[in-house]
Every structure is written in C-alpha cells, then in structure tokens.
Amino acid sequence: MKKSELKAFGIIGGDKRQLFLAKSISDCCYDVILGGFDKLKSLGAIEISDIKTAISKSDAIIFPLPSICADGTVNTPFSDNKTRLDEEMISLLKEKPIFVAMKNKFLKAYPQLADCEVYDYSAKEEFAVANALLTAEGAVEIAMNEYEGTIFDSKCLVCGFGRIGKMLAKMLKSLNAQVTVSARNEVDFAYIDVLGCKHINTNALKSVKGYDLVFNTIPVMIFDSDLLMNTDRNTIIIDLASLPGGVDFEAARRYKTDAVRALSLPGRTAPKAAGEIIRKTIFNIIKEVYR
C-alpha cells in the first residue's frame, strides 16, 4: 500500500487518548471511524460504528494502549461488551497495516496476524520519551493530591532511573524537593549526582525511612511484604510501574501503608497530549514504511 492510499483510519477501542487521537487525525484531513465506543453517542463529524464495520471501512487500523486485555479481548473501556477478534475481523485485518501497543501481547492473543503488517508504536523511542514526560507530570499531580504537605522541601525517593525515573527526578528537583534516586549501576549514580540528587543502590533497599513520598518506576516486586514492614507508615507510595507492578498492595493494606496504583497516567491526566503523541508516532512510522 502507498501512503497516498491511506485515506481512512479505524481506531479500535481505548480511552480518552484515542478520542483525542481521532480528532488529531481528523484535523489532518483523514477520515476516522471509531469502533468499540458504544457508550459514546457522538464525536463531532467522526463516525462511530461497531468494531467489524470500523475495520472493514478503514485503510489502516489503530489499537489502543494497551491493545489487548489479559483475557485476549480488545481494550474497550467505552463499551460494556467484551470483544474478541473473530475470524472475519482477522481476515479483514490481514489486508491492512495495523498499529498496536505491546505487539508481543497482541500477537500472542492473535497469532494469525504474525505475518501481517503489524507495527508497535509503543516500542518507538520518540513515543517512550514523550510518554515518560506525561507520566512524570501525572505522578507529580497525584502526589500533590495525596500528600497534605508541599512538594517543596518534601523528602522524595524515586525508585528506578529509566526514562520515567529521569524525568521525575528532574521535575521533583525543579520543585525544590529533596530527591533521592535508587539505581543499580555506577553510570546512573553519576547522572543522579549531576542532577543534584542523592543516590542509593536499589539492591540495598532493606528499609524505607524518612521519606514523605516514594515513586516506584520499577516493574518488579520491589515493595514486597518485607520492605513494606520496614517502611514508615506515614510515607505515601505511588506505583507507576506497569502490571504486575512493584508494590504488594495487599501487604500495604495490612501494614496500613498509603499506596496508590497509578497506571496509564497519560490517559488519565493528559489525554489530549497523549493522543497527539500517538498520532505523531504512527505518522512517523508511515513515513518510514511508505516512502
């Protein structure tokens, strides 16, 4: 397929990010058809239909972030119906470029599409960096809502120094928080020191004492029962890690530790910006593939 042949995009499922994505694509003079948005009565001039019709009438298909639920159904929070792609839908999809998030999980649920044009926009570096910024902003917003003090001069621990950890450490430091970052290697320690933050080794975390706010970005069970037992009760833990997460929430309840699971923050706190990031990333993929 040539780039000039892409005239209509089908957006299948998703949250508010996909609604702003639809508007953004429509503003670029493409037709957009939403599928799996049964609770939505209208969205301006954008067509709303069932999933099969949206796939059938579109030249390219976009699935949300995440694309697939744990049971293999399409992620459709704007619908009361659970939809699993049937053979007819799969047959239609085989003829079109498909843009997904978390491609491996998508293809595990639908291996019939493994040899098709399936592109993972969530794996692109430009998407990951921009999304990390939105996640960090959302984490600070949650902290401001949950913590009765101020971020200014608060004692914060950021666990992990990946994209989100880097953005969050810089953001908290700019708000004049006292920031400590946990990491595992000397290169990260050097960067953390340059930021003006303190560093500790994640492997050495045996207790969490003296912090007002803890932000976990590590998708491994860091805050298990043993660590939570040795965490101050007045510390607020905000878990930003993707599922299964890094906090044992059952143990947190048992020890009366205030822990917040903060998943999909860009979709909750900045859906317009998040939708625009998805559009830009997908359009960049199209430029690369259909030159």
C-alpha positions as CSV (number, residue, x, y, z in Angstrom):
1,M,0.0,0.0,0.0
2,K,1.2,3.5,-0.8
3,K,1.0,6.4,1.7
4,S,-1.4,8.2,-0.7
5,E,-3.8,5.2,-0.4
6,L,-4.3,5.7,3.3
7,K,-7.4,7.8,3.5
8,A,-9.3,6.4,6.4
9,F,-8.1,5.3,9.9
10,G,-10.1,2.9,12.1
11,I,-9.5,3.4,15.8
12,I,-10.5,0.3,17.7
13,G,-11.1,0.7,21.4
14,G,-9.2,2.7,24.0
15,D,-9.7,5.5,26.5
16,K,-9.8,9.3,26.1
17,R,-6.4,9.2,24.4
18,Q,-7.9,7.6,21.4
19,L,-10.7,10.2,21.3
20,F,-8.1,13.0,21.0
21,L,-6.1,10.8,18.6
22,A,-9.2,10.6,16.4
23,K,-9.7,14.4,16.5
24,S,-6.0,14.9,15.7
25,I,-6.1,12.5,12.7
26,S,-9.3,14.1,11.5
27,D,-7.7,17.5,11.7
28,C,-5.1,16.2,9.3
29,C,-7.8,15.7,6.7
30,Y,-8.2,11.9,7.1
31,D,-11.5,10.1,7.6
32,V,-11.7,8.4,11.1
33,I,-14.0,5.7,12.2
34,L,-14.3,4.7,15.8
35,G,-15.1,1.1,16.8
36,G,-15.8,-0.2,20.3
37,F,-17.1,3.1,21.7
38,D,-20.7,2.0,22.3
39,K,-21.1,4.4,25.3
40,L,-20.2,7.4,23.1
41,K,-23.1,9.0,21.3
42,S,-21.2,11.3,19.1
43,L,-17.7,12.9,18.5
44,G,-18.3,15.8,16.1
45,A,-18.1,14.6,12.5
46,I,-16.2,11.4,13.3
47,E,-18.1,8.2,12.6
48,I,-18.8,5.8,15.4
49,S,-19.6,2.2,14.5
50,D,-19.1,-1.4,15.6
51,I,-15.6,-2.9,15.5
52,K,-16.2,-5.0,12.4
53,T,-17.6,-2.1,10.4
54,A,-14.7,0.2,11.5
55,I,-12.2,-2.4,10.4
56,S,-13.9,-3.0,7.1
57,K,-14.3,0.7,6.1
58,S,-10.7,1.7,7.1
59,D,-7.4,1.6,5.2
60,A,-5.3,1.3,8.4
61,I,-6.2,0.2,11.9
62,I,-5.1,1.6,15.3
63,F,-5.4,-0.3,18.5
64,P,-5.1,1.4,21.9
65,L,-2.5,1.3,24.7
66,P,-2.7,-1.4,26.0
67,S,-4.2,-3.0,22.9
68,I,-5.3,-6.3,24.5
69,C,-6.7,-7.2,27.9
70,A,-5.4,-10.1,29.9
71,D,-8.2,-12.4,28.5
72,G,-7.3,-11.6,24.9
73,T,-10.3,-9.2,24.3
74,V,-9.8,-5.8,22.8
75,N,-9.3,-3.0,25.3
76,T,-12.6,-1.1,25.0
77,P,-13.4,0.9,28.2
78,F,-16.0,2.9,26.3
79,S,-18.1,-0.3,25.7
80,D,-19.9,-2.6,28.0
81,N,-19.3,-5.5,25.6
82,K,-16.1,-7.6,25.6
83,T,-14.9,-8.2,22.0
84,R,-12.5,-10.9,20.9
85,L,-11.5,-10.5,17.3
86,D,-13.3,-13.3,15.3
87,E,-12.1,-14.9,12.1
88,E,-13.9,-12.4,9.8
89,M,-12.3,-9.5,11.6
90,I,-8.9,-11.1,11.5
91,S,-9.3,-11.8,7.7
92,L,-10.1,-8.1,7.2
93,L,-7.1,-7.0,9.3
94,K,-4.7,-9.2,7.3
95,E,-5.2,-6.8,4.3
96,K,-4.3,-3.6,6.2
97,P,-1.5,-2.0,8.2
98,I,-2.1,-2.5,11.9
99,F,-0.7,-0.2,14.6
100,V,-0.7,-1.6,18.1
101,A,0.9,-1.1,21.5
102,M,2.7,-4.1,23.2
103,K,3.0,-6.1,19.9
104,N,4.1,-9.3,21.6
105,K,1.0,-9.5,23.8
106,F,-1.2,-8.6,20.8
107,L,0.3,-11.4,18.6
108,K,0.2,-13.9,21.5
109,A,-3.6,-13.4,21.6
110,Y,-3.9,-13.3,17.8
111,P,-1.0,-15.4,16.2
112,Q,-2.9,-15.5,12.9
113,L,-1.7,-11.9,12.3
114,A,2.0,-12.6,12.9
115,D,3.0,-12.4,9.3
116,C,0.9,-9.2,8.6
117,E,1.9,-5.6,8.7
118,V,1.8,-5.1,12.5
119,Y,3.7,-2.1,13.8
120,D,4.3,-1.4,17.5
121,Y,4.1,2.4,18.1
122,S,4.7,2.0,21.8
123,A,8.2,0.5,21.1
124,K,9.4,3.6,19.3
125,E,11.9,5.7,21.3
126,E,10.2,9.0,20.5
127,F,6.9,7.7,21.9
128,A,8.5,6.3,25.0
129,V,10.4,9.5,25.8
130,A,7.3,11.8,25.3
131,N,5.1,9.4,27.2
132,A,7.6,9.3,30.1
133,L,7.3,13.1,30.4
134,L,3.4,12.8,30.7
135,T,3.7,10.0,33.2
136,A,6.1,12.0,35.4
137,E,3.8,15.1,35.3
138,G,0.8,12.8,36.2
139,A,2.8,11.3,39.1
140,V,3.5,14.8,40.5
141,E,-0.2,15.7,40.2
142,I,-1.1,12.6,42.2
143,A,1.5,13.4,44.8
144,M,0.1,16.9,45.2
145,N,-3.4,15.5,45.6
146,E,-2.4,12.7,48.1
147,Y,0.2,14.5,50.2
148,E,-1.0,17.0,52.7
149,G,2.3,18.9,52.6
150,T,4.0,20.6,49.7
151,I,6.4,19.1,47.2
152,F,8.7,22.0,48.1
153,D,11.2,20.6,50.6
154,S,9.5,17.2,50.8
155,K,11.7,14.2,51.0
156,C,11.2,12.1,47.9
157,L,12.5,8.7,46.8
158,V,12.4,7.7,43.2
159,C,12.9,4.0,42.6
160,G,14.4,3.3,39.2
161,F,16.3,5.6,36.8
162,G,14.8,4.7,33.5
163,R,13.0,7.2,31.3
164,I,10.3,7.9,33.8
165,G,12.7,8.0,36.7
166,K,14.9,10.5,35.0
167,M,12.0,12.8,34.1
168,L,10.5,12.5,37.6
169,A,13.8,13.2,39.4
170,K,14.4,16.3,37.3
171,M,10.8,17.5,37.9
172,L,10.8,17.0,41.6
173,K,14.2,18.7,41.9
174,S,12.9,21.7,40.0
175,L,10.1,21.9,42.6
176,N,12.8,22.1,45.3
177,A,12.1,18.7,46.7
178,Q,14.8,16.7,48.5
179,V,15.3,13.9,46.0
180,T,17.0,10.5,46.4
181,V,17.0,8.1,43.5
182,S,17.7,4.4,43.6
183,A,19.6,2.7,40.8
184,R,21.9,-0.2,40.2
185,N,25.0,0.9,38.4
186,E,27.8,3.5,38.6
187,V,26.8,5.3,35.4
188,D,23.3,6.0,36.8
189,F,24.8,7.1,40.1
190,A,27.0,9.6,38.3
191,Y,24.0,11.1,36.4
192,I,22.0,11.2,39.6
193,D,24.7,13.1,41.3
194,V,25.0,15.6,38.4
195,L,21.3,16.3,38.8
196,G,21.9,17.3,42.4
197,C,20.1,14.3,43.8
198,K,21.3,11.7,46.3
199,H,21.7,8.1,45.1
200,I,21.2,4.7,46.8
201,N,21.6,1.2,45.4
202,T,18.2,-0.4,44.7
203,N,19.6,-3.8,45.8
204,A,20.4,-2.3,49.2
205,L,16.9,-1.2,49.9
206,K,16.1,-3.1,53.2
207,S,14.0,-0.3,54.7
208,V,12.4,3.0,53.6
209,K,12.6,5.5,56.4
210,G,12.4,9.3,56.4
211,Y,10.6,9.9,53.1
212,D,7.3,11.7,52.6
213,L,6.8,10.4,49.0
214,V,8.0,7.3,47.2
215,F,7.6,6.9,43.5
216,N,8.3,3.4,42.1
217,T,9.0,3.0,38.4
218,I,10.5,-0.5,38.5
219,P,8.2,-3.2,37.1
220,V,9.4,-5.8,39.6
221,M,8.1,-6.5,43.1
222,I,10.3,-4.1,45.0
223,F,7.9,-3.2,47.8
224,D,7.1,-6.7,49.0
225,S,5.9,-7.6,52.4
226,D,9.4,-7.4,54.0
227,L,10.2,-4.0,52.7
228,L,6.7,-2.6,53.5
229,M,7.1,-3.9,57.0
230,N,10.2,-1.6,57.2
231,T,8.6,1.4,55.6
232,D,7.3,4.4,57.6
233,R,3.5,4.3,57.9
234,N,3.2,8.0,57.0
235,T,5.0,7.5,53.7
236,I,2.9,7.7,50.5
237,I,4.0,5.2,47.9
238,I,2.9,5.9,44.3
239,D,3.4,2.9,42.0
240,L,4.0,3.9,38.4
241,A,5.3,0.5,37.2
242,S,3.3,-1.4,34.5
243,L,1.5,-4.5,35.7
244,P,2.1,-6.6,37.7
245,G,3.7,-3.5,39.3
246,G,6.2,-3.1,42.0
247,V,4.1,-2.9,45.2
248,D,2.3,-5.6,47.1
249,F,-0.9,-3.7,47.7
250,E,-2.4,-6.4,49.9
251,A,0.6,-6.2,52.2
252,A,0.4,-2.4,52.1
253,R,-3.2,-2.5,53.3
254,R,-2.2,-5.0,56.0
255,Y,0.5,-2.6,57.3
256,K,-1.7,0.4,56.8
257,T,0.7,2.0,54.3
258,D,-0.8,4.5,51.9
259,A,-0.1,3.1,48.5
260,V,-1.5,4.3,45.2
261,R,-1.5,2.3,41.9
262,A,-1.0,4.9,39.1
263,L,-1.5,3.1,35.8
264,S,-2.0,4.7,32.4
265,L,-1.4,8.2,33.7
266,P,-1.1,9.9,30.3
267,G,-4.6,8.7,29.6
268,R,-5.9,9.9,32.9
269,T,-4.1,13.2,33.4
270,A,-3.1,14.4,29.9
271,P,-5.2,12.5,27.3
272,K,-5.0,15.3,24.6
273,A,-1.2,15.4,24.7
274,A,-1.1,11.6,24.8
275,G,-3.3,11.3,21.8
276,E,-1.2,13.7,19.9
277,I,2.0,11.7,20.8
278,I,0.4,8.5,19.4
279,R,-0.6,10.3,16.1
280,K,2.9,11.7,15.6
281,T,4.5,8.3,16.3
282,I,2.2,6.5,13.9
283,F,2.6,9.1,11.2
284,N,6.4,8.8,11.6
285,I,6.1,5.0,11.1
286,I,4.0,5.6,8.0
287,K,6.7,7.9,6.6
288,E,9.4,5.3,7.2
289,V,7.5,2.4,5.8
290,Y,5.6,4.1,2.8
291,R,8.2,6.5,1.4
